[in-house]
Amino acid sequence: MNITEVTRRDIIDYLITNGISFSGRLDELEFLGRIWDLHSMPSTDSRFDDGYWDIWQHRINNNDWDDHYFLGTYLKLFKCADEIFLKFLETCLHPIVRPNENEASEFVSVFNELLARDGYVLNEVSSISARAVYKGMRLKEGVHGNVKNLIFAANGPKQHSLMKDSNSMADFKSNRTKAFISYSHKDSKFLTELQAHLGYFVRDRRIDFWDDTKITPGSKWREEIRAAIESAKVAVLLVSADFLNSEFIAKNELPPLLAAAEHEGATILPVIIRPCVFTSTNLKQFQAVNDPSEPLSKMKKYRREEEWTKIAKLVEAALNAQETGIVPSNATGSRREPKTPTSSEPYLNADNELLLRVGLSTHVEPRKTKEEYINEGLQHHKAKRYKEALAAYNHALELDPTNPYIYGRRANTYRALREYERALQDFNRAFELDPESATAWAYATRGRVYDGMKQYQKALGDFDHAYQLDPTSTWVERWRNETIEKLKKQGEKH
């Protein structure tokens, strides 16, 4: 083993501390299947025959293996053969896993700076769809110099180091600072109305937006549109039948805008202006600002003015939000009326404020099964897409409002967002619904919520319950010890 455990831990720590999903846009099992034969891997859980179902149970279903344990101990990345560790890194960077070239380049730079200490480098050896494919290899012998020079000592093309003084991914994202308005020319009347409502924010220099009325005669209009899309942090789509029927919009505007939403966090705001088949298109994945059954063309003028006002505020809020993407609640557009209240209405409605703050609607008609929404929430949580996880769990609760498991999972997402009061409310609701089935995970995670609230005695009580249910859990012991240390420090201050 030439790549030391120190280097391996440094790389894994880099991924975990920066909230980077090692599996990228793939499901974890699909990602791992590119490196290991999971069905030939032995299970550590007597209930399952192989590693595939072992991983499914503890990473997806229960989600009780954290990244450090899973990657370092279970997969043995800290002590496996160099070839396997390099294969893991190569797969992390593969275009199928990591489609954003800037992101992949940044990771390569960090990985290589660390690997070079042990005489290894990740080098570009081929490409797929104009995106680099990397291979781990030994550095050329006899090369001398500091780490930064050694990064480029292997054969093949040199990689650009993306350190603090270079074009980091954060710098790349910061280029998106404007709003882009996409519309059909047959709907110019609605564009004019929106421009009027955005005008104050423009004059006050709080926003900058672009639409094709800004193209000047004689200019290269295609290049102007492309540049405007590349600078768009927010895209307002004025959706109608003519918009959906426009071949130019479908081929030239929507693809890069949707890609920016997926990979760079751009905000898509569909506004339904005339009756159309919006809910039958792939745009339905984005919550429309107004109810598709109530397009602006059906509204009286004063109602339409109210909608444009809300839309203008939403654009301003989204453009001026921090990189977290949080949008103030007073900037939201209108929402559909909720369903008939259930017995769990107080718990469901408690989420409205937070969902609005993270830019999601509080209600969308469920289109999937409860199980699909639960699995979707688990995947989003694992990838640290917490606002999407909350939305998925809320849909699941609409379908089964007395399910303690869903409340527990949603509580864990609130904990990750440090919304401890909401997390505690959900955990207490879960215990109330089924006190006999509470697991060690539920007690331990509620203990972490109490710890976050600095209610250390209550946290220790929950950790003790968890330990009684699962005395083999090293993580419960670790969290308990951390809480004890905090309690000691709290006592010293007083």
C-alpha positions in Angstrom: 0.0 0.0 0.0 1.9 3.1 -1.3 -0.9 5.6 -0.8 -0.8 6.1 2.9 -3.8 6.1 5.3 -3.0 9.7 6.0 -3.5 10.7 2.4 -6.7 8.6 2.1 -8.2 10.1 5.2 -7.3 13.6 4.0 -9.2 13.0 0.7 -12.2 11.4 2.3 -12.3 14.2 4.9 -12.2 16.7 2.0 -15.3 15.1 0.5 -17.3 14.8 3.7 -16.5 18.2 5.3 -17.3 20.0 2.0 -20.6 18.2 1.7 -19.7 16.5 -1.5 -21.7 13.5 -2.6 -19.1 10.9 -3.8 -21.7 9.3 -6.0 -22.5 12.6 -7.8 -25.7 12.3 -9.8 -25.8 8.5 -9.5 -27.6 6.4 -6.9 -25.0 5.2 -4.4 -25.6 1.5 -5.3 -25.2 2.2 -9.0 -22.0 4.2 -8.3 -20.5 1.4 -6.0 -21.4 -1.2 -8.6 -18.9 0.4 -10.9 -16.1 -0.5 -8.5 -17.2 -3.6 -6.5 -19.3 -6.7 -7.2 -21.8 -5.9 -4.4 -23.6 -9.2 -4.7 -20.3 -11.0 -4.0 -19.5 -8.8 -1.1 -20.3 -10.4 2.3 -23.0 -8.8 4.4 -22.4 -7.6 8.0 -26.1 -8.0 8.7 -27.4 -11.5 9.3 -30.7 -10.5 7.6 -29.1 -10.1 4.2 -27.2 -12.4 2.0 -24.8 -9.9 0.4 -23.3 -6.5 0.5 -25.8 -5.0 -1.9 -28.7 -5.4 0.4 -26.5 -4.7 3.4 -25.7 -1.3 1.9 -29.3 -0.7 0.9 -30.5 -1.3 4.4 -28.0 0.9 6.2 -27.4 3.7 3.7 -30.8 4.0 2.1 -33.5 2.4 4.1 -32.2 3.1 7.7 -29.5 5.7 6.8 -27.7 4.8 10.0 -24.1 4.5 8.6 -22.5 7.8 8.3 -19.9 8.6 5.5 -16.8 8.1 7.7 -17.8 4.6 8.8 -19.2 3.6 5.4 -16.3 4.7 3.3 -13.4 4.1 5.7 -14.5 1.1 7.7 -17.1 -0.8 5.7 -15.6 -0.2 2.2 -12.1 -0.2 3.7 -10.9 2.7 1.6 -8.4 3.6 4.3 -6.6 0.3 3.9 -7.6 -1.3 0.6 -5.2 -1.8 -2.4 -4.0 1.3 -4.1 -5.8 0.2 -7.3 -9.2 0.1 -5.6 -8.7 3.5 -3.9 -7.7 5.0 -7.2 -10.6 3.4 -8.9 -12.9 5.0 -6.3 -11.4 8.5 -7.1 -11.5 7.8 -10.9 -15.2 6.9 -10.6 -15.9 10.0 -8.5 -14.6 12.1 -11.4 -16.1 10.2 -14.3 -18.4 12.4 -16.5 -21.3 10.1 -15.9 -21.0 10.8 -12.2 -19.7 14.4 -12.2 -21.1 16.2 -15.3 -19.9 19.6 -14.3 -16.4 20.1 -15.7 -15.5 22.9 -13.4 -16.5 20.8 -10.4 -14.5 17.8 -11.6 -11.4 20.0 -12.3 -11.5 21.4 -8.8 -11.7 17.9 -7.3 -8.8 16.7 -9.5 -6.7 19.6 -8.3 -7.3 18.8 -4.6 -6.9 15.1 -5.1 -3.6 15.5 -7.0 -2.1 17.8 -4.4 -2.7 15.2 -1.8 -1.8 12.1 -3.9 1.5 13.7 -5.0 2.9 13.3 -1.5 2.8 9.5 -2.1 3.9 9.6 -5.7 0.6 9.3 -7.5 -1.5 11.5 -9.8 -4.8 11.4 -11.6 -4.3 12.2 -15.2 -6.6 12.8 -18.1 -6.3 9.8 -20.5 -9.4 10.2 -22.7 -12.7 12.0 -23.0 -16.4 11.3 -23.3 -18.6 13.9 -24.9 -15.7 16.4 -24.6 -15.4 15.8 -20.8 -12.3 14.4 -19.3 -11.8 10.8 -18.1 -9.1 10.4 -15.4 -6.8 7.5 -14.6 -4.6 7.1 -11.5 -0.9 6.4 -12.1 2.5 6.6 -10.6 4.5 9.8 -11.0 7.5 9.6 -13.3 10.5 8.6 -11.3 13.3 11.1 -10.8 11.0 14.1 -10.7 11.9 16.6 -8.0 10.2 19.6 -6.6 7.4 20.7 -4.3 3.9 19.3 -4.3 2.5 21.8 -6.7 5.1 21.0 -9.3 4.8 17.2 -8.7 1.1 17.4 -9.6 1.9 17.6 -13.2 4.9 15.1 -13.3 3.0 12.2 -15.0 2.8 11.6 -18.7 -0.2 13.2 -20.4 -1.9 16.5 -20.4 -1.4 18.8 -17.4 -4.3 19.7 -15.2 -5.1 23.3 -14.2 -4.8 23.7 -10.4 -7.9 25.4 -9.0 -6.7 26.7 -5.7 -7.8 29.8 -3.9 -6.0 32.0 -6.4 -7.7 30.3 -9.4 -11.0 30.0 -11.0 -12.8 27.9 -8.4 -16.3 26.5 -8.7 -17.5 29.3 -6.4 -16.1 31.9 -8.9 -17.8 30.1 -11.7 -21.2 30.2 -10.0 -20.8 33.9 -9.2 -21.0 34.7 -12.9 -24.7 34.1 -12.7 -26.1 37.4 -11.5 -29.1 38.3 -13.7 -32.7 37.2 -14.5 -33.5 35.9 -18.0 -37.1 36.1 -19.3 -38.1 33.5 -21.8 -41.3 34.0 -23.7 -43.1 33.7 -27.1 -43.4 36.9 -29.1 -47.1 36.2 -29.3 -47.2 36.9 -25.6 -45.4 40.2 -25.7 -48.3 41.9 -23.9 -47.5 39.9 -20.8 -43.7 40.6 -21.1 -44.5 44.3 -21.1 -46.6 44.0 -17.9 -43.7 42.1 -16.2 -41.1 44.7 -17.3 -43.2 47.4 -15.7 -43.3 45.6 -12.4 -39.5 44.8 -12.5 -38.7 48.4 -13.4 -38.5 49.8 -9.8 -36.0 47.1 -8.8 -33.9 47.8 -11.9 -33.9 51.6 -11.2 -33.0 50.9 -7.6 -30.1 48.7 -8.9 -31.4 45.7 -7.0 -31.8 43.5 -10.0 -30.7 43.2 -13.6 -32.8 41.3 -16.1 -32.6 40.5 -19.8 -35.1 39.7 -22.5 -34.8 39.8 -26.3 -36.2 43.3 -26.5 -32.7 44.4 -25.5 -31.2 43.1 -28.7 -30.0 46.0 -30.8 -30.3 46.1 -34.6 -27.2 44.7 -36.3 -26.0 42.8 -33.2 -25.2 39.0 -33.2 -28.5 38.1 -31.6 -27.8 34.4 -31.0 -24.6 35.3 -29.2 -26.5 37.8 -27.1 -29.1 35.3 -26.1 -26.4 32.7 -25.3 -24.5 35.2 -23.1 -27.7 36.2 -21.3 -28.5 32.6 -20.5 -25.0 32.0 -19.2 -25.3 34.9 -16.8 -28.8 33.9 -15.6 -29.2 33.1 -11.9 -33.0 33.2 -12.3 -35.1 32.3 -15.4 -38.7 33.5 -15.6 -40.6 31.3 -18.1 -43.8 32.9 -19.5 -45.6 29.7 -20.3 -48.3 29.4 -22.8 -49.2 27.1 -25.7 -47.1 29.2 -28.0 -44.2 29.1 -25.6 -44.4 25.3 -25.5 -44.7 25.1 -29.2 -41.7 27.3 -29.9 -38.9 25.3 -31.5 -36.4 28.0 -30.8 -37.2 28.1 -27.1 -37.2 24.3 -26.9 -33.8 23.9 -28.6 -31.9 27.0 -27.7 -33.2 28.4 -24.4 -34.7 25.6 -22.2 -31.8 23.1 -22.4 -29.1 25.4 -21.0 -31.5 26.9 -18.5 -32.5 23.5 -17.2 -28.9 22.4 -17.1 -28.0 25.5 -15.0 -30.8 24.6 -12.6 -29.6 21.1 -12.2 -25.8 21.7 -11.9 -25.4 25.3 -10.8 -28.4 26.0 -8.6 -30.2 28.5 -11.0 -33.8 29.2 -10.1 -36.6 28.4 -12.6 -39.9 30.3 -12.2 -42.6 29.2 -14.6 -45.5 31.6 -14.8 -48.6 30.2 -16.5 -50.0 33.1 -18.6 -52.4 31.2 -20.8 -54.1 27.8 -20.7 -51.7 25.1 -21.9 -50.4 21.6 -21.2 -47.7 22.7 -18.8 -48.5 19.8 -16.3 -47.8 17.3 -19.1 -44.3 18.6 -19.9 -41.0 18.0 -18.1 -41.3 21.6 -16.9 -43.8 20.4 -14.3 -40.8 19.4 -12.1 -40.5 23.1 -11.3 -43.3 24.5 -9.1 -45.2 27.1 -11.1 -45.6 30.5 -9.4 -49.3 30.4 -10.1 -51.8 27.5 -10.3 -51.7 26.2 -13.9 -55.5 26.0 -13.7 -55.6 29.8 -13.1 -53.4 31.4 -15.9 -52.9 35.1 -15.8 -55.0 35.6 -18.9 -58.1 34.5 -17.0 -57.6 37.0 -14.2 -59.1 40.5 -13.9 -56.6 43.2 -14.3 -56.2 44.0 -10.6 -55.6 40.3 -9.8 -53.0 40.1 -12.5 -51.3 43.2 -11.2 -51.1 41.4 -7.8 -49.6 38.4 -9.4 -47.0 40.4 -11.2 -46.1 42.2 -8.0 -45.5 38.9 -6.3 -43.4 37.6 -9.2 -41.3 40.7 -9.2 -40.6 40.3 -5.5 -39.8 36.7 -6.0 -37.3 37.5 -8.8 -35.6 40.2 -6.6 -35.4 37.9 -3.6 -33.9 35.0 -5.6 -31.3 37.2 -7.3 -30.2 38.7 -3.9 -30.3 35.4 -2.0 -27.1 33.9 -0.6 -25.6 30.9 -2.3 -27.7 28.7 -0.1 -30.6 29.6 -2.3 -32.8 30.7 0.6 -35.7 33.0 -0.5 -37.5 35.1 2.0 -41.0 34.1 2.6 -42.4 37.5 1.7 -41.2 37.0 -1.8 -43.3 33.9 -2.7 -45.9 33.8 -5.4 -49.4 32.6 -5.0 -49.9 28.9 -4.1 -52.7 26.4 -4.7 -55.2 26.0 -2.0 -54.3 23.1 0.3 -56.3 19.9 0.5 -59.0 19.3 3.1 -57.2 19.4 6.4 -56.3 16.2 8.2 -55.9 15.3 11.8 -52.2 16.1 11.3 -52.8 19.5 9.9 -50.8 21.4 12.6 -47.8 19.2 11.8 -48.1 19.6 8.0 -48.7 23.3 8.2 -45.8 23.8 10.5 -43.5 23.4 7.5 -45.0 26.1 5.4 -42.7 28.9 6.6 -39.5 26.9 6.2 -40.5 25.6 2.8 -41.2 29.1 1.7 -37.8 30.2 3.0 -36.0 27.6 1.0 -37.9 28.5 -2.1 -40.3 25.6 -2.4 -44.1 25.7 -2.6 -46.0 24.3 0.4 -48.3 22.2 -1.7 -48.0 20.2 -4.9 -50.5 17.5 -5.9 -48.9 14.1 -5.2 -48.0 12.3 -8.3 -46.1 9.4 -6.8 -46.7 6.7 -4.2 -45.8 7.2 -0.5 -42.9 4.8 -0.8 -41.5 6.6 -3.8 -41.6 9.9 -1.9 -39.9 8.4 1.1 -37.1 7.0 -1.0 -36.8 10.3 -2.8 -36.5 12.1 0.5 -33.8 9.6 1.7 -31.8 10.2 -1.5 -32.1 14.0 -1.3 -31.1 13.9 2.4 -28.1 11.7 1.7 -27.0 14.1 -1.1 -27.5 17.1 1.4 -30.3 18.5 -0.8 -32.3 19.2 2.3 -35.0 21.4 0.9 -35.9 18.8 -1.7 -35.9 16.1 1.0 -38.4 18.2 3.0 -40.7 18.6 0.0 -40.6 14.8 -0.6 -41.4 13.9 3.0 -44.3 16.4 3.0 -45.8 14.7 0.0 -45.4 11.4 1.7 -47.2 12.7 4.8 -50.0 14.1 2.7 -50.6 10.5 1.6 -50.1 8.9 5.1 -50.4 11.7 7.7 -50.0 9.3 10.7 -46.8 7.5 9.7 -44.2 7.8 12.4 -41.3 6.7 10.1 -41.9 9.7 7.8 -42.0 12.1 10.8 -38.7 10.6 12.0 -37.0 11.1 8.6 -38.3 14.6 8.2 -37.2 15.4 11.8 -33.7 14.3 10.8 -33.7 16.6 7.8 -34.8 19.5 10.1 -31.9 18.5 12.4 -29.5 18.8 9.4 -30.9 22.3 8.7 -30.5 23.1 12.5 -34.2 23.7 12.7 -34.2 22.0 16.1 -37.6 23.1 17.3 -39.2 21.6 14.2 -37.1 18.5 14.4 -38.1 18.0 18.1 -41.8 18.5 17.2 -41.6 15.8 14.5 -39.7 13.3 16.7 -42.2 13.8 19.5 -45.0 13.2 17.0 -43.4 10.0 15.8 -42.9 8.7 19.4 -46.5 9.7 20.1 -47.9 7.7 17.1 -46.0 4.5 17.9 -44.0 4.6 21.1 -43.4 0.8 21.1 -41.6 0.8 17.8 -39.0 3.5 18.6 -35.6 2.4 17.4 -32.1 3.2 18.6 -31.7 5.5 15.6 -34.8 7.5 16.6 -33.6 8.0 20.2 -30.0 8.7 19.2 -31.0 11.2 16.5 -33.5 13.0 18.9 -30.6 13.1 21.3 -28.6 14.9 18.7 -31.4 17.4 18.4 -31.4 18.0 22.2 -27.6 18.4 21.9 -28.1 21.0 19.2 -30.5 22.8 21.5 -28.0 22.6 24.4 -30.4 20.5 26.4 -27.6 18.1 27.3 -29.3 16.2 30.1 -32.2 15.3 27.8 -29.7 14.4 25.1 -28.0 12.0 27.4 -31.3 10.4 28.4 -32.0 9.7 24.7 -28.5 8.3 24.1 -28.9 6.0 27.1 -32.2 4.7 25.6 -30.5 4.2 22.2 -27.6 2.3 23.9 -30.0 0.0 25.6 -31.7 -0.9 22.3 -28.4 -1.3 20.5 -25.3 -1.7 22.8 -23.1 -2.4 19.7 -23.5 1.1 18.2 -20.1 3.0 18.4 -21.8 6.1 17.1 -24.2 6.4 20.0 -21.2 6.1 22.4 -19.3 8.8 20.5 -22.3 11.2 20.4 -22.9 10.5 24.1 -19.2 11.3 25.0 -19.3 14.5 23.0 -22.4 15.6 24.9 -20.8 14.8 28.2 -17.8 17.0 27.3 -20.2 19.8 26.3 -22.0 19.4 29.6 -18.7 19.6 31.5 -17.8 22.8 29.7 -21.2 24.3 30.4 -20.7 23.5 34.1 -17.2 25.1 34.1 -18.7 28.4 32.7 -21.1 28.6 35.6 
